[in-house]
Amino acid sequence: MCGWLYFSDAARTQQQGGHTTNCQGVVLDWGIKAGYSTYIVQGCGGGPGPV
């Protein structure tokens, strides 16, 4: 899975939205996409991940 998670606070403890793509290529787009953002990359195993 990779994509953006959005938080309402600078400490990034209150998640409020996201736009991510899972290992099957399904896009999940939900919540409020504003505030403090963090890009995440979580490997799915079985193959090389993004560089």
C-alpha positions as CSV (number, residue, x, y, z in Angstrom):
1,M,0.0,0.0,0.0
2,C,1.2,3.5,-0.7
3,G,-0.3,7.0,-0.7
4,W,-1.2,9.9,1.5
5,L,-2.7,10.0,4.9
6,Y,-4.1,13.3,6.3
7,F,-4.1,14.4,9.9
8,S,-5.8,17.3,11.8
9,D,-2.8,17.9,14.1
10,A,0.9,18.5,13.6
11,A,1.8,15.5,15.8
12,R,-0.1,13.3,13.3
13,T,-2.2,11.5,15.9
14,Q,-5.7,12.4,14.6
15,Q,-6.1,10.8,11.2
16,Q,-8.9,12.4,9.2
17,G,-8.5,11.2,5.6
18,G,-6.5,9.4,3.0
19,H,-5.8,8.6,-0.6
20,T,-4.0,5.3,-0.9
21,T,-3.6,2.4,-3.3
22,N,-3.5,-1.2,-2.0
23,C,-1.5,-4.1,-3.3
24,Q,-4.3,-5.1,-5.8
25,G,-4.3,-1.6,-7.3
26,V,-7.5,-0.5,-5.6
27,V,-7.6,3.2,-4.8
28,L,-9.1,4.2,-1.4
29,D,-10.1,7.8,-1.2
30,W,-11.8,8.9,2.0
31,G,-12.3,11.5,4.6
32,I,-10.9,15.1,4.7
33,K,-7.9,15.5,2.6
34,A,-6.5,18.7,4.2
35,G,-4.2,19.6,7.1
36,Y,-1.0,17.7,7.8
37,S,-0.1,15.0,5.3
38,T,2.3,12.1,5.4
39,Y,3.3,9.9,2.4
40,I,3.4,6.2,3.3
41,V,4.8,3.1,1.6
42,Q,4.1,-0.3,3.0
43,G,5.5,-3.3,1.1
44,C,3.2,-6.1,0.1
45,G,5.9,-8.8,-0.1
46,G,6.6,-11.2,-3.0
47,G,8.3,-8.6,-5.1
48,P,10.4,-5.5,-5.2
49,G,8.9,-2.3,-3.8
50,P,9.1,1.2,-5.0
51,V,12.6,2.7,-5.0
